Amino acid sequence: MNRNKTFDSLKFILVCFVVYAHTTDNLYKDRGTAVLVSFLSTFTMPLFIFISGYFSKNITWDKYVKSFKSLGLTYLAAQLTYSIPFITVQAVTLPADQFNIVQKIISIFILPYGGLWYVVGLLVWRLLVYYIAKLNLKFPLVFSLSLIIPLLFGFIDIQLNAFRVITFFPYFVLGYYCNEQMFNKIRKVNPIIPVVILLAIFTGLFFYKNLFYFVMATFGEGSYKSTYPTLLQGFLYRASFYLISMISITCVISLATDRFYKLGKYSLGIFLVHPCVIFIISGIRMYLLPPLHITYPILFDFPLSIVITFISLYLSERKPVQYWMSPIMFFQKK
């Protein structure tokens, strides 16, 4: 299908927000940061996944197999890179009776680290919409099930990062069924309306006392029992996040600019590389700055995240890193 300049531009903007959210280490220390990250979370990953669904139309079995091979190898390469440093740190710092090397090795293959749940999600979601198209299932049924299942799954007492694959599927469904006519209608809305709505959402979060519970709802993982005082509260928080996020992504689409569409193609590269850059910077923050008595203001996270974004973009264009991001290149004829 033809590329959509607005969505390509949004992909770059959204991945910048992802980098900022991962850069800041003040989420639980500073309420202002928590409010801002919570607000950004109402549309960042939901809209990123919505766009992925929009660009997954007309998928054939051959296309799916090709993407499975490519993304599967990407997942394994990134998973190894992300997990080995953490496992090494745990091996050094944890008592021997609390560290099981066999379990850790198994976790490398089945438990996605960091944002890699999104890569797993792409593989699962594309397979699902392939069969949805094959069975000619209608939007009301598919969307209803995509909402009901994760809401019910929250009652099961499990805690898995990969649970997000189920929780965020409704946004993929919305994007998949969204057509150009719907998109154009959203874009024609008077910009004052989405601005007022987004300001209302931000203000509501700013004054909301139990912000922590809403923050946990934005993660979309785990059971209600493990996070909330009651199962009913967990259900209501997840349901309210669905409602607020769907309103937010509609508003953001309406206001979005096409200006950065040429940078959209770098979004996955930035998404995959930035955790490695942040890991190095976090080490400097944790071990180098305190002994030197160097502190930095919270607002420093904004320019730092921009620097990390463009470092990640630069690295993602280097040939060795491209082979790491897409190991399938090793098997392609030159």
Residue pairs with C-beta under 8 A, 6 or more apart in sequence:
1 55
1 57
1 58
3 261
4 54
4 55
4 183
5 258
5 261
6 183
6 187
6 253
6 256
6 257
6 258
6 261
7 51
7 54
7 55
7 264
8 260
8 261
8 262
8 264
8 265
9 256
9 257
9 258
9 259
9 260
9 261
9 263
9 264
10 47
10 51
10 252
10 253
10 256
10 264
11 48
11 51
11 264
11 267
12 260
12 261
12 263
12 264
12 266
12 267
12 270
13 256
13 260
14 43
14 44
14 45
14 47
14 48
14 51
14 267
15 48
15 267
15 270
15 271
15 309
16 270
16 305
16 306
16 309
17 40
17 44
18 44
18 45
18 48
18 115
18 271
18 274
19 270
19 274
19 278
19 305
19 308
19 309
19 312
20 37
20 40
20 301
20 302
20 305
21 27
21 37
21 40
21 41
21 44
22 114
22 115
22 274
22 275
22 278
23 278
23 281
23 301
23 304
23 305
23 308
24 33
24 37
24 298
24 301
24 305
25 282
25 285
26 33
26 298
26 301
27 33
27 34
27 37
27 215
28 34
30 298
31 211
32 298
33 298
33 301
34 211
34 212
34 215
35 202
35 205
35 206
35 211
37 215
38 205
38 211
38 214
38 215
38 218
39 201
39 202
39 205
41 215
41 218
42 201
42 218
42 241
42 244
42 245
42 248
43 245
43 248
43 249
43 251
43 252
45 118
45 168
45 171
46 168
46 171
46 245
46 246
46 248
46 249
47 171
47 248
47 249
47 252
47 253
48 118
49 118
49 121
49 125
49 168
49 171
49 172
49 175
50 171
50 172
50 174
50 175
50 178
50 249
51 175
52 122
52 125
52 172
52 175
53 125
53 129
53 171
53 172
53 173
53 174
53 175
53 176
53 177
53 178
54 175
54 176
54 178
55 175
56 125
56 126
56 129
56 172
56 175
56 176
57 176
59 126
59 129
59 130
59 133
60 130
61 130
64 126
64 127
64 130
67 122
67 123
67 126
68 123
68 127
69 328
70 326
70 328
71 119
71 122
71 123
72 123
73 326
73 327
73 328
74 119
74 272
74 325
74 326
74 327
74 328
75 112
75 116
75 119
75 120
75 123
76 109
76 327
77 324
77 325
77 327
78 116
78 119
78 272
78 324
78 325
79 108
79 109
79 112
79 113
79 116
80 108
81 276
81 324
82 113
82 114
82 116
82 275
82 276
83 104
83 107
83 108
83 113
85 279
86 113
87 104
87 108
90 99
90 104
91 99
91 101
111 160
111 161
111 162
112 119
112 120
112 161
112 162
113 161
114 275
115 271
115 275
117 161
117 162
117 164
117 165
118 164
118 271
120 162
120 165
121 164
121 165
121 168
121 169
121 172
124 165
124 169
125 165
125 169
125 172
128 169
129 172
129 173
129 176
132 142
132 176
139 173
139 177
142 173
142 177
143 170
143 173
143 174
143 177
146 169
146 170
146 173
147 170
147 242
149 166
149 169
150 166
150 167
150 169
150 170
150 220
150 238
151 235
151 238
151 239
153 163
153 166
153 167
154 223
154 224
154 231
154 234
154 235
154 238
155 223
155 224
155 225
155 231
155 235
156 223
157 223
157 225
157 226
158 222
158 223
159 221
159 222
159 223
159 226
160 221
160 222
161 221
163 220
163 221
163 222
164 219
164 220
164 221
167 220
167 221
167 238
168 220
170 242
171 245
171 246
171 249
174 246
183 253
186 250
186 253
186 254
187 253
187 254
189 254
191 254
191 255
193 251
193 254
194 250
194 251
194 252
194 254
194 255
195 251
195 255
197 247
197 251
198 248
198 251
198 252
198 255
201 244
201 247
201 248
205 211
205 214
208 214
213 227
213 228
213 233
213 237
214 237
214 240
214 241
216 222
216 227
216 228
216 237
217 237
217 238
217 240
217 241
218 241
220 238
220 241
223 234
224 230
224 231
224 233
224 234
224 235
224 238
225 231
225 234
227 234
228 234
228 237
263 313
266 313
266 316
266 317
268 325
269 312
269 313
269 316
269 317
269 321
269 322
269 325
270 309
270 312
270 313
270 316
272 316
272 325
273 312
273 315
273 316
273 321
273 325
274 308
274 309
274 312
277 308
277 311
277 312
277 315
278 308
281 304
281 308
289 295
289 296
315 321
316 322
316 325
322 329
323 329
323 330
